[in-house]
Amino acid sequence: MQVEQLSATLLIVPKNPEKLTSEGRAWLASLSDEQRAWVEQDMALRRRAAELARRLGRDEEALYKTLLHFRRSASERLRLGLRHGRLRTVARRA
């Protein structure tokens, strides 16, 4: 199962593992050790984002994405920023 598929499946998995339904527990048990570790790590990250959102009064999803990006190296974040951004500070006029 690819990470994208796991991410899409996580939409139905609660942040708190104690609140998993029997179907969710069966799904989690069916994963490989590597996949289960990824899911558990992602659930912990989502819990951290929810805690920060409550405390800071910010958007939970935005905080989650920010925490995800902090896991990347500085060079990887720069590469992604340059790929999606502009290299020039001012756009050329035709």
PyMOL commands that place a pseudoatom at each C-alpha (Angstrom):
pseudoatom trace, name=CA, resn=MET, resi=1, chain=A, elem=C, hetatm=0, pos=[0.000, 0.000, 0.000]
pseudoatom trace, name=CA, resn=GLN, resi=2, chain=A, elem=C, hetatm=0, pos=[1.422, 3.371, -1.018]
pseudoatom trace, name=CA, resn=VAL, resi=3, chain=A, elem=C, hetatm=0, pos=[1.709, 6.326, 1.328]
pseudoatom trace, name=CA, resn=GLU, resi=4, chain=A, elem=C, hetatm=0, pos=[-0.956, 8.191, -0.689]
pseudoatom trace, name=CA, resn=GLN, resi=5, chain=A, elem=C, hetatm=0, pos=[-3.385, 5.316, -0.179]
pseudoatom trace, name=CA, resn=LEU, resi=6, chain=A, elem=C, hetatm=0, pos=[-2.572, 5.236, 3.519]
pseudoatom trace, name=CA, resn=SER, resi=7, chain=A, elem=C, hetatm=0, pos=[-3.141, 8.991, 3.738]
pseudoatom trace, name=CA, resn=ALA, resi=8, chain=A, elem=C, hetatm=0, pos=[-6.510, 8.677, 2.039]
pseudoatom trace, name=CA, resn=THR, resi=9, chain=A, elem=C, hetatm=0, pos=[-7.474, 5.818, 4.342]
pseudoatom trace, name=CA, resn=LEU, resi=10, chain=A, elem=C, hetatm=0, pos=[-6.497, 7.861, 7.396]
pseudoatom trace, name=CA, resn=LEU, resi=11, chain=A, elem=C, hetatm=0, pos=[-9.443, 10.117, 6.718]
pseudoatom trace, name=CA, resn=ILE, resi=12, chain=A, elem=C, hetatm=0, pos=[-11.604, 7.437, 8.349]
pseudoatom trace, name=CA, resn=VAL, resi=13, chain=A, elem=C, hetatm=0, pos=[-9.183, 6.631, 11.187]
pseudoatom trace, name=CA, resn=PRO, resi=14, chain=A, elem=C, hetatm=0, pos=[-9.552, 8.752, 14.331]
pseudoatom trace, name=CA, resn=LYS, resi=15, chain=A, elem=C, hetatm=0, pos=[-6.584, 10.564, 15.864]
pseudoatom trace, name=CA, resn=ASN, resi=16, chain=A, elem=C, hetatm=0, pos=[-7.005, 8.637, 19.092]
pseudoatom trace, name=CA, resn=PRO, resi=17, chain=A, elem=C, hetatm=0, pos=[-6.200, 4.914, 18.674]
pseudoatom trace, name=CA, resn=GLU, resi=18, chain=A, elem=C, hetatm=0, pos=[-8.466, 4.047, 21.615]
pseudoatom trace, name=CA, resn=LYS, resi=19, chain=A, elem=C, hetatm=0, pos=[-11.433, 5.264, 19.542]
pseudoatom trace, name=CA, resn=LEU, resi=20, chain=A, elem=C, hetatm=0, pos=[-10.800, 2.866, 16.665]
pseudoatom trace, name=CA, resn=THR, resi=21, chain=A, elem=C, hetatm=0, pos=[-13.786, 0.783, 15.661]
pseudoatom trace, name=CA, resn=SER, resi=22, chain=A, elem=C, hetatm=0, pos=[-13.410, -2.967, 15.289]
pseudoatom trace, name=CA, resn=GLU, resi=23, chain=A, elem=C, hetatm=0, pos=[-13.172, -2.400, 11.518]
pseudoatom trace, name=CA, resn=GLY, resi=24, chain=A, elem=C, hetatm=0, pos=[-10.408, 0.173, 12.063]
pseudoatom trace, name=CA, resn=ARG, resi=25, chain=A, elem=C, hetatm=0, pos=[-8.511, -2.169, 14.398]
pseudoatom trace, name=CA, resn=ALA, resi=26, chain=A, elem=C, hetatm=0, pos=[-8.776, -4.969, 11.827]
pseudoatom trace, name=CA, resn=TRP, resi=27, chain=A, elem=C, hetatm=0, pos=[-7.503, -2.634, 9.107]
pseudoatom trace, name=CA, resn=LEU, resi=28, chain=A, elem=C, hetatm=0, pos=[-4.598, -1.516, 11.288]
pseudoatom trace, name=CA, resn=ALA, resi=29, chain=A, elem=C, hetatm=0, pos=[-3.728, -5.137, 12.122]
pseudoatom trace, name=CA, resn=SER, resi=30, chain=A, elem=C, hetatm=0, pos=[-3.692, -6.017, 8.407]
pseudoatom trace, name=CA, resn=LEU, resi=31, chain=A, elem=C, hetatm=0, pos=[-0.870, -3.547, 7.698]
pseudoatom trace, name=CA, resn=SER, resi=32, chain=A, elem=C, hetatm=0, pos=[2.797, -4.449, 7.575]
pseudoatom trace, name=CA, resn=ASP, resi=33, chain=A, elem=C, hetatm=0, pos=[5.007, -3.324, 10.465]
pseudoatom trace, name=CA, resn=GLU, resi=34, chain=A, elem=C, hetatm=0, pos=[6.395, -0.463, 8.370]
pseudoatom trace, name=CA, resn=GLN, resi=35, chain=A, elem=C, hetatm=0, pos=[2.918, 0.731, 7.337]
pseudoatom trace, name=CA, resn=ARG, resi=36, chain=A, elem=C, hetatm=0, pos=[1.573, 0.443, 10.885]
pseudoatom trace, name=CA, resn=ALA, resi=37, chain=A, elem=C, hetatm=0, pos=[4.517, 2.474, 12.193]
pseudoatom trace, name=CA, resn=TRP, resi=38, chain=A, elem=C, hetatm=0, pos=[3.798, 5.165, 9.581]
pseudoatom trace, name=CA, resn=VAL, resi=39, chain=A, elem=C, hetatm=0, pos=[0.093, 5.270, 10.525]
pseudoatom trace, name=CA, resn=GLU, resi=40, chain=A, elem=C, hetatm=0, pos=[0.844, 5.447, 14.249]
pseudoatom trace, name=CA, resn=GLN, resi=41, chain=A, elem=C, hetatm=0, pos=[3.393, 8.206, 13.660]
pseudoatom trace, name=CA, resn=ASP, resi=42, chain=A, elem=C, hetatm=0, pos=[0.877, 10.127, 11.545]
pseudoatom trace, name=CA, resn=MET, resi=43, chain=A, elem=C, hetatm=0, pos=[-1.833, 9.731, 14.184]
pseudoatom trace, name=CA, resn=ALA, resi=44, chain=A, elem=C, hetatm=0, pos=[0.568, 11.107, 16.810]
pseudoatom trace, name=CA, resn=LEU, resi=45, chain=A, elem=C, hetatm=0, pos=[1.384, 14.057, 14.552]
pseudoatom trace, name=CA, resn=ARG, resi=46, chain=A, elem=C, hetatm=0, pos=[-2.319, 14.766, 14.059]
pseudoatom trace, name=CA, resn=ARG, resi=47, chain=A, elem=C, hetatm=0, pos=[-2.874, 14.640, 17.825]
pseudoatom trace, name=CA, resn=ARG, resi=48, chain=A, elem=C, hetatm=0, pos=[-0.031, 17.138, 18.280]
pseudoatom trace, name=CA, resn=ALA, resi=49, chain=A, elem=C, hetatm=0, pos=[-1.557, 19.435, 15.638]
pseudoatom trace, name=CA, resn=ALA, resi=50, chain=A, elem=C, hetatm=0, pos=[-4.957, 19.212, 17.362]
pseudoatom trace, name=CA, resn=GLU, resi=51, chain=A, elem=C, hetatm=0, pos=[-3.378, 20.071, 20.718]
pseudoatom trace, name=CA, resn=LEU, resi=52, chain=A, elem=C, hetatm=0, pos=[-1.550, 23.066, 19.238]
pseudoatom trace, name=CA, resn=ALA, resi=53, chain=A, elem=C, hetatm=0, pos=[-4.672, 24.232, 17.412]
pseudoatom trace, name=CA, resn=ARG, resi=54, chain=A, elem=C, hetatm=0, pos=[-6.679, 24.171, 20.635]
pseudoatom trace, name=CA, resn=ARG, resi=55, chain=A, elem=C, hetatm=0, pos=[-3.986, 26.012, 22.572]
pseudoatom trace, name=CA, resn=LEU, resi=56, chain=A, elem=C, hetatm=0, pos=[-3.139, 28.592, 19.896]
pseudoatom trace, name=CA, resn=GLY, resi=57, chain=A, elem=C, hetatm=0, pos=[-6.575, 29.014, 18.316]
pseudoatom trace, name=CA, resn=ARG, resi=58, chain=A, elem=C, hetatm=0, pos=[-5.241, 28.129, 14.862]
pseudoatom trace, name=CA, resn=ASP, resi=59, chain=A, elem=C, hetatm=0, pos=[-6.336, 25.857, 12.043]
pseudoatom trace, name=CA, resn=GLU, resi=60, chain=A, elem=C, hetatm=0, pos=[-5.588, 22.221, 12.881]
pseudoatom trace, name=CA, resn=GLU, resi=61, chain=A, elem=C, hetatm=0, pos=[-4.995, 21.088, 9.289]
pseudoatom trace, name=CA, resn=ALA, resi=62, chain=A, elem=C, hetatm=0, pos=[-2.589, 23.963, 8.590]
pseudoatom trace, name=CA, resn=LEU, resi=63, chain=A, elem=C, hetatm=0, pos=[-0.611, 23.096, 11.722]
pseudoatom trace, name=CA, resn=TYR, resi=64, chain=A, elem=C, hetatm=0, pos=[-0.538, 19.417, 10.702]
pseudoatom trace, name=CA, resn=LYS, resi=65, chain=A, elem=C, hetatm=0, pos=[0.880, 20.315, 7.279]
pseudoatom trace, name=CA, resn=THR, resi=66, chain=A, elem=C, hetatm=0, pos=[3.451, 22.609, 8.894]
pseudoatom trace, name=CA, resn=LEU, resi=67, chain=A, elem=C, hetatm=0, pos=[4.548, 19.837, 11.261]
pseudoatom trace, name=CA, resn=LEU, resi=68, chain=A, elem=C, hetatm=0, pos=[4.844, 17.491, 8.280]
pseudoatom trace, name=CA, resn=HIS, resi=69, chain=A, elem=C, hetatm=0, pos=[7.105, 19.955, 6.475]
pseudoatom trace, name=CA, resn=PHE, resi=70, chain=A, elem=C, hetatm=0, pos=[9.332, 20.330, 9.542]
pseudoatom trace, name=CA, resn=ARG, resi=71, chain=A, elem=C, hetatm=0, pos=[10.172, 16.635, 9.184]
pseudoatom trace, name=CA, resn=ARG, resi=72, chain=A, elem=C, hetatm=0, pos=[11.832, 17.388, 5.853]
pseudoatom trace, name=CA, resn=SER, resi=73, chain=A, elem=C, hetatm=0, pos=[15.393, 18.594, 5.591]
pseudoatom trace, name=CA, resn=ALA, resi=74, chain=A, elem=C, hetatm=0, pos=[16.042, 22.271, 4.931]
pseudoatom trace, name=CA, resn=SER, resi=75, chain=A, elem=C, hetatm=0, pos=[17.362, 21.515, 1.447]
pseudoatom trace, name=CA, resn=GLU, resi=76, chain=A, elem=C, hetatm=0, pos=[14.254, 19.489, 0.599]
pseudoatom trace, name=CA, resn=ARG, resi=77, chain=A, elem=C, hetatm=0, pos=[11.971, 22.303, 1.811]
pseudoatom trace, name=CA, resn=LEU, resi=78, chain=A, elem=C, hetatm=0, pos=[13.954, 24.791, -0.283]
pseudoatom trace, name=CA, resn=ARG, resi=79, chain=A, elem=C, hetatm=0, pos=[13.771, 22.545, -3.347]
pseudoatom trace, name=CA, resn=LEU, resi=80, chain=A, elem=C, hetatm=0, pos=[10.002, 22.185, -2.981]
pseudoatom trace, name=CA, resn=GLY, resi=81, chain=A, elem=C, hetatm=0, pos=[9.593, 25.923, -2.461]
pseudoatom trace, name=CA, resn=LEU, resi=82, chain=A, elem=C, hetatm=0, pos=[11.593, 26.764, -5.562]
pseudoatom trace, name=CA, resn=ARG, resi=83, chain=A, elem=C, hetatm=0, pos=[9.718, 24.198, -7.619]
pseudoatom trace, name=CA, resn=HIS, resi=84, chain=A, elem=C, hetatm=0, pos=[6.345, 25.698, -6.686]
pseudoatom trace, name=CA, resn=GLY, resi=85, chain=A, elem=C, hetatm=0, pos=[7.403, 29.326, -6.447]
pseudoatom trace, name=CA, resn=ARG, resi=86, chain=A, elem=C, hetatm=0, pos=[9.093, 31.858, -8.640]
pseudoatom trace, name=CA, resn=LEU, resi=87, chain=A, elem=C, hetatm=0, pos=[12.788, 32.328, -8.964]
pseudoatom trace, name=CA, resn=ARG, resi=88, chain=A, elem=C, hetatm=0, pos=[12.371, 36.031, -9.701]
pseudoatom trace, name=CA, resn=THR, resi=89, chain=A, elem=C, hetatm=0, pos=[10.970, 38.417, -7.132]
pseudoatom trace, name=CA, resn=VAL, resi=90, chain=A, elem=C, hetatm=0, pos=[9.262, 40.496, -9.832]
pseudoatom trace, name=CA, resn=ALA, resi=91, chain=A, elem=C, hetatm=0, pos=[7.303, 39.034, -12.718]
pseudoatom trace, name=CA, resn=ARG, resi=92, chain=A, elem=C, hetatm=0, pos=[8.403, 40.030, -16.218]
pseudoatom trace, name=CA, resn=ARG, resi=93, chain=A, elem=C, hetatm=0, pos=[6.077, 42.217, -18.190]
pseudoatom trace, name=CA, resn=ALA, resi=94, chain=A, elem=C, hetatm=0, pos=[5.468, 41.345, -21.807]
for i in range(1, 94): cmd.bond("trace and resi %d" % i, "trace and resi %d" % (i + 1))
show_as sticks, trace
zoom trace
